[in-house]
Amino acid sequence: MADDFKAYGGLALPFEGGHNRIRHKRGIYANGDVRTNAVEGSHALVKRGILGIYHNVSSQCLRRYRWRYDFLWDNRKLNDSERSVAAIKQADNLCLTCKGSPLHA
């Protein structure tokens, strides 16, 4: 999913669900189920989290922060208890620290 920003023009990777573009410059903001609002909302959540909570994120651990916010976005309709249970189920046998961090054993 992308809008008509020039930087997205070179996206040629095959995406599992396909790749659609929304032409904001032409006044088109949705095309059926295709819209960029969810993507923009997800990115805004990540940006607010990094700037408002963590302040600085190393490139080494960025993907883990991204995964965290992907999880929060995907489970945004769950209450806190349901989201906690889902997180625990997904964390089974995973190391939750970054290599090279003081917490990594």
Summary of the structure (lengths in Angstrom):
residues: 105
radius of gyration: 17.1
end to end distance: 38.7
largest distance: 53.4
contacts: 195
relative contact order: 0.09
helix: 48%
strand: 4%
